[in-house]
Amino acid sequence: MKATEFDKKFDSGEDISGLLDFSKSERPGQSQKRINVDFPIWMINLMDKEARRIGVTRQSIIKVWIAQKLKEISL
């Protein structure tokens, strides 16, 4: 299929999802990289307590807190 035909289908609101290969698609800026961070035990205990209180994992609470701080400083 030529790009112009594809564009016409898209522009007319047709469902083009069957024409796309999503198996290798990625969301920009969303790939992950593993890092190691050492925390003192007292911080881990407090993180775990807060994570349990709101019903998430330790990793989730760390990500949320870091994301909040990064949003704060980038404003």
Residue, then its C-alpha position, 0 to 999 in steps of 0.5 A: m500500500k502506498a503512503t498516500e492510500f494509507d493517509k487517505k484511510f487514516d484521514s477518513g477515519e477508517d480503522i487502520s490498526g490492522l495495517l500496522d505492526f505493533s510488535k516492535s512499537e515503543r513509546p518514546g522516552q518510556s524504555q527503562k534502564r535498571i539502576n542500583v541505589d543504596f538506601p539506609i535501612w531507616m529510609i527503606n523502612l519508612m518507604d515500605k510503611e508508606a507503600r503498604r499504607i497506599g497499597v503499592t510496591r516499594q519500587s512504585i513509591i520510589k518512582v512516584w516520589i522521584a517523578q513528583k520531584l522531577k516535575e517540581i524542579s522542571l516547572 
